[in-house]
Amino acid sequence: MAMRDRGTKPDKLTFPFLLKACSKLSAMQEGRQIQVEIFKHGLDTDVYVQNTLIHFYGSCRQISDARQVFDEMSCRSVVSWTAIIKASIENLKIEDSFAIFAKMRICGFEPDEATMVVLLSACAEIGNLSLGKWVHCQVIKKGIMLNCQLGTALVDMYAKCGALDSAKILFDRMIEKNVWTWSAMILGFAQHGLANEGRSGRLTEAYDFIMKMPFEPDPVILRTLLSACRIHDVNGRSEISQKVTKRLMVLEPKRSGNLVMVANMYADDGLWKEAGIIRTVMRERGLKKMAGESCVEVGGSIYRFFSGDDYENINHLLNGLNLMIVAMLFDSPLENLG
């Protein structure tokens, strides 16, 4: 608006910034209005602007609009192809994304690092290891440099596909790592490494791995490991769970769920005395297990129910719901039904 007031004319660099903002906010209507302005200023054939439009529509889950922009492009770049592949993946059109990639190659476009990252995310999404290995081979064949982003995508793909050893090898070879790289590896341990082996060696490996991170593990990571300790009945898990619990109690001293998880693990093992000690500690600290909660919206009001609530309130609400359903079915106001 300030640009308009000053009489400054927007150019091909102005609209992409606006569209990226709309993408982050999923502001569909505003984005469409910006596209109208793009047409008015004769920038609808600019490749940079069109690429950003594809990204915008893909982010807003409007794959048909993204595809229309792409199909109508008279001139495309590698970024254009990567953008429509990513939009397809974001909208769960995985098969379409690889079909577009094949057409990209036929049209003579060589994929770059960004294209490979997008394809690897698709392989990770569907858990297709063979396809992921093929993409990895293409990366090697084309001599694409393994930077932090591409390396993380490969680690994530192998980890999510259950090839934890390959993920670990890649992880160890990476010179530069960021928080996403570490998270991808940890998630792999939680999802597959611990589940498939069920061995204490893997639990210990996961714990040592977390402790070697260049940053302090947050409560979410520690709870993931603690949850794995409960799920997998292996020797040595008690020692690891105690270490993790101590760290969690420092980070979250008032979160009762952490202690409940440990108490349940002891109970599963028949260690009733240890489970009782944990319950005693909770009582001494005034910690209570959070009751199960359900919410329902009726007539613009939110109703919450907790385990242990009396049935009278619930039945009263159910009667009201039945009345509203009948009213909607017959399209009659409530006052006419009584």
Secondary structure, 3 states (H helix, E strand, C coil): CHHHHHCCCCCCCHHHHHHHHHHHHCCHHHHHHHHHHHHHCCCCCCHHHHHHHHHHHHHCCCHHHHHHHHHCCCCCCHHHHHHHHHHHHHCCCHHHHHHHHHHHHHCCCCCCHHHHHHHHHHHHHHCCHHHHHHHHHHHHHCCCCCCHHHHHHHHHHHHHCCCHHHHHHHHHHCCCCCHHHHHHHHHHHHHHHHHHHCCHHHHHHHHHHHHCCCCCCCHHHHHHHHHHHHHCCCCCHHHHHHHHHHHHHHHCCCCHHHHHHHHHHHHHCCCHHHHHHHHHHHHHCCCCCCCCEEEEEECCEEEEEECCCCHHHHHHHHHHHHHHHHHHHHCCCHHHCC
